[in-house]
Amino acid sequence: MLQYDFIPYWSGYVDEEYGGILNCISNAGGQLLGEDKFTWSQGRWLWILGKLHELKKKGVFRALSREQLEKWMKGTWDFLNQYSIYGDSVCCYVLTRDGKKKEDARTGRWDASIYADCFALIGMSQYVRTMEYRDGFQNVEALQRSIVKRIEAGDFLTEPYPIPEGYQIHGIPMILVNTMHEFIRMKQSLGMDAGEEIAYARGKLKLVLDDLYDGEGHIQEHKSTEERAEKYLLDRHLNPGHTLEDAWFWIEFLEEFGGLEEYLPRICRIVTRTFEAGWDSEYGGLLRFVDVEGGPPRGISQGGAYEKLIGETWNMKLWWPHSEILYLFPKLYEVTKEERFLEYYEKSFTYVFTTFPDIQEGEWIQIRKRDGTPEDKLVALPVKDPFHIMRNFIKIEELCL
């Protein structure tokens, strides 16, 4: 599927002139709507290319061209380093096709989202590791240090959805565990000690599994930093896809660096409660947002952008959570041998492959209504994402090696 459908599809959107990829594409997949380049997507694309190259060297994906992958990787690496990263190793959120920085309309800043920096770091770390490009390490390390410095100082933005005042969010420690894990793998591949980064990532993992855990099997997507007399929408809602994606981040990190036995019972409970709360009993598939007690999100809204998102899109079926569970459940079965995770996988597999794939384009229609019909609506960035599906197919391939 990757070498005969997805890569041929995306090869048509590689920017051979300026590097990187053009992915402001219609949800149906057949029309390029613009040439802006979001750093977020460029970093993700670079990671995909690096992993495909890595697996090809192991004898997988024989139909792919190693030389072509290397050319695309080099073009994306160059675009990120020449244009996306500026100043004190900060990433621009969005650029023109030829690399000119564009101000974010709402904030007036170039660095509108720390997530862009994190995805650039993920891709760049993979490139250095894949190509054994030791000369690129300094650039990657500078970006990593800049990210940590800004995160710990609270000096960052998260457009298009700012962190509501008075809340701690799941997304930041979540992405840091995955980002630091990729950086650690790169350092170790170069024979470098990564003890400091392992400790930092473990702290973020514990923040999620200890501080954001509600004791009932749920991760709080937004946790109030104040005592509240009544529950608000932000406090009550769950994001099943986010939690289930994060679950395999936890498993992989703890499996590699120790602590999985301690946390595995909690992880299994979280995955089970989250999947059952998020699964749509009427139409199948994962709902985008649900209430902590199940059903549509409810509670008092304070009028923020994220609360609006919850209200308008809670019943959508998005491509990315469904690709995440295709990897999560086999991985959980591998470490637990519990049959329920195979049952969850079979249930998910049937829904996913009767709902999302687009045979004509060779990709997936990314956004569906609750009943599974296509939904032509913007969600987060105005892009078709070249990441989640291919990443999880790659992870499944690795699981089978």
C-alpha positions as CSV (number, residue, x, y, z in Angstrom):
1,M,0.0,0.0,0.0
2,L,2.8,2.5,0.9
3,Q,5.0,1.8,-2.1
4,Y,2.2,1.3,-4.7
5,D,-0.4,3.8,-3.5
6,F,0.7,6.4,-1.0
7,I,4.2,7.3,-2.3
8,P,3.1,7.4,-5.9
9,Y,0.3,9.8,-4.8
10,W,2.5,12.1,-2.8
11,S,5.3,12.0,-5.4
12,G,3.0,14.3,-7.5
13,Y,3.2,17.0,-4.9
14,V,7.0,17.0,-4.2
15,D,8.4,20.4,-4.9
16,E,11.4,19.5,-7.0
17,E,12.3,23.2,-7.5
18,Y,12.4,24.6,-3.9
19,G,12.4,21.4,-1.8
20,G,9.8,19.9,0.5
21,I,6.2,19.1,-0.4
22,L,3.1,21.0,-1.4
23,N,0.2,19.7,0.6
24,C,-2.5,22.4,0.6
25,I,-4.7,19.8,-1.1
26,S,-8.5,19.4,-1.2
27,N,-9.8,16.8,1.2
28,A,-10.9,14.7,-1.8
29,G,-7.3,14.6,-2.8
30,G,-7.3,15.7,-6.4
31,Q,-6.8,19.5,-6.3
32,L,-3.9,21.7,-5.1
33,L,-5.5,24.7,-3.4
34,G,-2.4,26.7,-2.6
35,E,1.4,26.7,-2.4
36,D,2.0,27.7,1.2
37,K,4.3,25.5,3.1
38,F,3.6,24.8,6.8
39,T,6.8,23.8,8.6
40,W,4.7,21.3,10.6
41,S,4.1,19.3,7.4
42,Q,7.6,19.6,6.0
43,G,9.1,18.1,9.2
44,R,6.6,15.3,9.1
45,W,7.3,14.5,5.4
46,L,11.0,14.4,6.2
47,W,10.4,11.8,8.9
48,I,8.4,9.7,6.6
49,L,11.0,9.7,3.9
50,G,13.7,8.9,6.4
51,K,11.8,5.9,7.8
52,L,11.1,4.6,4.3
53,H,14.8,4.9,3.4
54,E,15.7,3.1,6.7
55,L,13.4,0.2,5.9
56,K,14.5,0.0,2.3
57,K,18.0,-0.6,3.5
58,K,16.6,-3.6,5.5
59,G,15.1,-5.1,2.4
60,V,11.5,-3.7,2.8
61,F,9.7,-1.5,0.1
62,R,11.8,-2.9,-2.8
63,A,9.7,-0.9,-5.3
64,L,10.9,2.4,-3.9
65,S,14.0,4.1,-5.3
66,R,16.7,4.8,-2.7
67,E,18.1,7.6,-4.8
68,Q,14.7,9.3,-5.2
69,L,14.1,9.1,-1.4
70,E,17.5,10.6,-0.8
71,K,16.9,13.4,-3.3
72,W,13.5,14.3,-1.7
73,M,15.0,14.1,1.8
74,K,17.9,16.4,0.9
75,G,15.4,18.9,-0.6
76,T,13.2,18.9,2.5
77,W,16.2,19.1,4.9
78,D,17.6,22.1,2.9
79,F,14.2,23.9,2.9
80,L,13.8,23.5,6.7
81,N,17.3,24.7,7.4
82,Q,17.5,27.5,4.9
83,Y,14.0,29.0,5.3
84,S,11.9,27.6,8.2
85,I,14.5,28.0,11.0
86,Y,15.5,31.5,11.8
87,G,17.0,33.6,14.6
88,D,17.8,31.7,17.8
89,S,16.8,28.4,16.2
90,V,13.0,29.2,16.0
91,C,10.7,27.8,13.4
92,C,8.5,29.8,11.1
93,Y,4.9,28.5,11.1
94,V,4.1,29.0,7.4
95,L,6.1,30.1,4.4
96,T,5.6,30.8,0.7
97,R,6.6,28.0,-1.7
98,D,10.0,29.6,-2.3
99,G,10.7,30.1,1.5
100,K,9.5,33.6,2.3
101,K,8.2,33.9,5.9
102,K,4.6,34.7,6.4
103,E,3.1,36.3,9.5
104,D,0.4,34.5,11.3
105,A,-2.8,36.6,10.7
106,R,-4.0,36.4,14.3
107,T,-0.8,36.9,16.3
108,G,1.3,38.8,13.8
109,R,4.3,36.5,14.5
110,W,6.3,34.1,12.4
111,D,6.7,31.5,15.2
112,A,3.0,30.9,15.7
113,S,3.2,27.3,16.9
114,I,5.7,25.4,18.9
115,Y,4.3,22.2,17.3
116,A,6.0,23.3,14.1
117,D,9.3,23.4,15.8
118,C,8.7,19.9,17.3
119,F,7.8,18.3,13.9
120,A,10.8,20.0,12.3
121,L,12.9,18.4,15.0
122,I,11.4,15.0,14.5
123,G,12.1,15.1,10.8
124,M,15.6,16.5,11.1
125,S,16.5,14.0,13.7
126,Q,15.4,11.1,11.5
127,Y,17.4,12.6,8.5
128,V,20.6,12.8,10.5
129,R,20.0,9.2,11.8
130,T,19.1,7.8,8.4
131,M,21.9,9.4,6.4
132,E,24.5,9.2,9.3
133,Y,24.9,12.9,8.7
134,R,27.0,13.9,11.7
135,D,27.6,17.4,10.2
136,G,23.9,18.1,10.6
137,F,23.8,17.3,14.3
138,Q,24.6,20.9,15.4
139,N,21.6,22.3,13.7
140,V,19.3,19.6,15.2
141,E,20.7,20.1,18.7
142,A,20.3,23.9,18.5
143,L,16.6,23.5,17.6
144,Q,16.1,20.9,20.4
145,R,17.7,23.2,23.0
146,S,15.6,26.1,21.7
147,I,12.4,24.1,22.1
148,V,13.1,23.0,25.6
149,K,14.1,26.5,26.6
150,R,10.9,28.1,25.3
151,I,8.7,25.3,26.7
152,E,10.1,25.6,30.2
153,A,9.9,29.4,30.1
154,G,6.3,29.4,28.8
155,D,7.5,31.4,25.8
156,F,5.6,29.8,22.9
157,L,2.4,29.8,21.0
158,T,0.1,27.0,19.8
159,E,-1.9,28.4,16.9
160,P,-4.5,27.8,15.6
161,Y,-5.7,26.9,19.1
162,P,-4.1,29.0,21.9
163,I,-3.9,27.4,25.4
164,P,-6.8,28.8,27.4
165,E,-5.8,30.9,30.4
166,G,-5.8,28.8,33.6
167,Y,-5.3,25.5,31.9
168,Q,-2.6,22.9,31.4
169,I,-2.9,20.9,28.2
170,H,-2.1,17.4,27.2
171,G,-0.7,18.3,23.8
172,I,2.6,19.8,25.0
173,P,4.0,17.0,27.2
174,M,2.5,14.5,24.7
175,I,4.5,15.9,21.7
176,L,7.6,16.3,23.8
177,V,7.8,12.6,24.7
178,N,7.7,11.7,21.0
179,T,9.9,14.6,19.9
180,M,12.6,13.8,22.5
181,H,12.4,10.1,21.7
182,E,13.3,10.8,18.1
183,F,16.1,13.1,19.2
184,I,17.4,10.5,21.6
185,R,17.4,7.8,18.9
186,M,19.4,10.2,16.7
187,K,22.0,10.9,19.4
188,Q,22.3,7.2,20.2
189,S,22.8,6.3,16.5
190,L,25.8,8.7,16.6
191,G,27.2,7.1,19.7
192,M,26.3,10.0,21.9
193,D,25.0,9.9,25.5
194,A,21.3,10.9,25.8
195,G,20.8,10.6,29.5
196,E,19.7,14.2,30.0
197,E,17.1,13.9,27.2
198,I,15.8,10.6,28.5
199,A,15.3,12.1,31.9
200,Y,13.5,15.1,30.4
201,A,11.2,13.0,28.3
202,R,10.4,10.7,31.2
203,G,9.4,13.7,33.3
204,K,6.9,14.8,30.5
205,L,5.6,11.2,30.3
206,K,5.0,11.1,34.1
207,L,3.3,14.5,33.9
208,V,0.7,12.9,31.5
209,L,0.3,9.6,33.2
210,D,0.3,10.9,36.8
211,D,-0.8,14.6,36.8
212,L,-3.2,14.6,33.8
213,Y,-4.6,11.1,34.7
214,D,-8.0,11.5,36.4
215,G,-7.8,8.1,38.3
216,E,-10.8,6.8,36.3
217,G,-9.1,5.7,33.1
218,H,-9.0,9.1,31.3
219,I,-6.3,11.6,30.3
220,Q,-7.5,15.2,30.8
221,E,-7.0,17.1,27.5
222,H,-7.3,20.3,29.5
223,K,-6.7,20.4,33.2
224,S,-7.6,23.5,35.2
225,T,-4.8,25.0,37.3
226,E,-7.5,26.3,39.7
227,E,-10.1,24.8,41.9
228,R,-13.4,25.0,40.2
229,A,-16.9,24.7,41.8
230,E,-18.4,23.4,38.6
231,K,-17.3,21.6,35.5
232,Y,-16.7,23.4,32.3
233,L,-16.6,22.1,28.8
234,L,-12.9,22.2,28.7
235,D,-12.6,20.3,32.0
236,R,-15.1,17.6,30.9
237,H,-14.2,16.8,27.3
238,L,-12.0,13.9,26.2
239,N,-10.1,13.7,22.9
240,P,-10.0,9.9,22.3
241,G,-7.7,10.1,19.3
242,H,-5.1,12.1,21.1
243,T,-5.0,9.8,24.1
244,L,-4.8,6.7,21.9
245,E,-2.0,8.1,19.8
246,D,-0.1,9.1,23.0
247,A,-0.6,5.6,24.4
248,W,1.9,4.1,21.9
249,F,4.3,6.9,22.6
250,W,4.3,5.8,26.3
251,I,4.6,2.2,25.5
252,E,7.6,2.6,23.1
253,F,9.4,5.0,25.5
254,L,8.9,2.8,28.6
255,E,9.7,-0.3,26.7
256,E,13.1,1.1,25.6
257,F,14.1,3.0,28.7
258,G,12.4,1.1,31.5
259,G,9.2,1.5,33.5
260,L,6.7,-0.3,31.3
261,E,5.8,-3.0,33.9
262,E,5.0,-0.3,36.4
263,Y,2.7,1.7,34.1
264,L,1.3,-1.0,31.8
265,P,-1.9,-1.7,33.9
266,R,-2.7,2.0,33.9
267,I,-2.0,2.3,30.2
268,C,-4.3,-0.7,29.5
269,R,-7.1,0.9,31.6
270,I,-6.7,4.2,29.8
271,V,-6.8,2.7,26.4
272,T,-9.8,0.5,27.2
273,R,-11.8,3.3,28.8
274,T,-10.9,5.8,26.1
275,F,-11.7,3.5,23.2
276,E,-15.0,2.5,24.6
277,A,-16.0,6.1,25.4
278,G,-14.9,7.3,22.0
279,W,-16.4,4.6,19.8
280,D,-19.6,5.5,18.1
281,S,-22.1,2.7,18.9
282,E,-24.5,3.9,16.2
283,Y,-22.2,4.3,13.2
284,G,-18.9,2.9,14.3
285,G,-15.6,4.7,14.4
286,L,-14.1,7.1,16.8
287,L,-15.8,10.4,17.6
288,R,-13.5,13.4,17.7
289,F,-14.6,14.6,21.1
290,V,-16.8,13.1,23.8
291,D,-17.8,13.9,27.4
292,V,-16.0,12.2,30.2
293,E,-19.2,10.3,31.0
294,G,-19.7,9.4,27.3
295,G,-21.9,11.0,24.6
296,P,-21.6,14.5,23.2
297,P,-19.3,16.9,25.1
298,R,-21.2,19.1,27.6
299,G,-20.5,21.7,30.2
300,I,-20.2,25.5,30.3
301,S,-18.3,27.0,27.4
302,Q,-16.1,30.1,28.1
303,G,-16.1,31.0,24.4
304,G,-12.6,30.0,23.4
305,A,-11.4,28.9,19.9
306,Y,-10.8,25.3,21.1
307,E,-14.3,25.2,22.7
308,K,-15.8,26.3,19.4
309,L,-13.8,23.5,17.7
310,I,-15.3,20.9,20.2
311,G,-18.8,22.1,19.6
312,E,-18.6,22.2,15.8
313,T,-16.6,19.0,15.1
314,W,-17.2,16.6,18.0
315,N,-19.1,14.1,15.9
316,M,-16.6,14.1,12.9
317,K,-14.6,11.0,12.0
318,L,-11.0,12.0,11.3
319,W,-8.5,9.9,9.5
320,W,-5.6,10.3,11.9
321,P,-7.0,8.7,15.1
322,H,-8.2,5.7,13.1
323,S,-4.7,5.2,11.6
324,E,-3.2,5.4,15.2
325,I,-5.3,2.6,16.5
326,L,-4.3,0.3,13.7
327,Y,-0.8,0.4,15.2
328,L,-1.7,0.8,18.9
329,F,-3.8,-2.4,19.3
330,P,-1.3,-4.8,17.7
331,K,1.5,-3.1,19.7
332,L,-0.5,-3.5,22.9
333,Y,-1.3,-7.1,22.1
334,E,2.4,-7.7,21.6
335,V,3.3,-6.5,25.1
336,T,0.2,-7.9,27.0
337,K,-1.1,-10.9,24.9
338,E,-4.6,-9.8,25.9
339,E,-7.2,-10.9,23.4
340,R,-9.3,-7.8,23.9
341,F,-6.8,-5.7,22.0
342,L,-7.0,-8.0,19.0
343,E,-10.7,-7.7,19.2
344,Y,-10.4,-3.9,19.2
345,Y,-8.1,-4.1,16.3
346,E,-10.4,-6.2,14.2
347,K,-13.3,-3.9,15.0
348,S,-11.2,-0.9,14.0
349,F,-9.8,-2.5,10.9
350,T,-13.3,-3.2,9.5
351,Y,-14.5,0.3,10.1
352,V,-11.3,2.0,8.8
353,F,-11.0,0.2,5.5
354,T,-14.7,0.5,4.7
355,T,-14.7,4.2,5.4
356,F,-11.5,6.2,4.6
357,P,-9.5,4.7,1.6
358,D,-10.0,6.5,-1.7
359,I,-9.2,3.9,-4.4
360,Q,-9.2,6.4,-7.2
361,E,-6.6,8.7,-5.6
362,G,-4.6,6.0,-3.8
363,E,-4.9,7.9,-0.5
364,W,-7.6,8.4,2.2
365,I,-10.4,11.0,2.4
366,Q,-9.3,12.5,5.7
367,I,-12.5,13.9,7.1
368,R,-15.9,12.2,7.3
369,K,-19.2,13.1,8.8
370,R,-20.5,11.0,11.7
371,D,-22.3,8.6,9.3
372,G,-19.1,8.1,7.3
373,T,-19.9,10.3,4.3
374,P,-17.1,12.8,3.1
375,E,-17.0,16.2,4.9
376,D,-15.4,19.0,2.9
377,K,-14.4,21.1,5.9
378,L,-11.2,22.7,7.3
379,V,-9.8,21.0,10.5
380,A,-6.8,22.7,12.0
381,L,-4.4,23.4,9.1
382,P,-5.6,23.8,5.5
383,V,-3.6,20.8,4.4
384,K,-3.9,17.2,3.4
385,D,-1.5,15.6,5.8
386,P,1.3,13.2,4.5
387,F,2.0,11.8,8.0
388,H,-0.3,9.8,10.2
389,I,-1.4,7.0,7.8
390,M,2.1,6.4,6.4
391,R,3.7,6.6,9.9
392,N,1.4,4.0,11.3
393,F,1.8,1.7,8.3
394,I,5.5,2.0,8.7
395,K,5.2,1.2,12.5
396,I,3.1,-1.9,11.6
397,E,5.7,-3.0,9.1
398,E,8.4,-2.6,11.8
399,L,6.3,-4.6,14.2
400,C,6.3,-7.5,11.7
401,L,10.1,-7.5,11.2
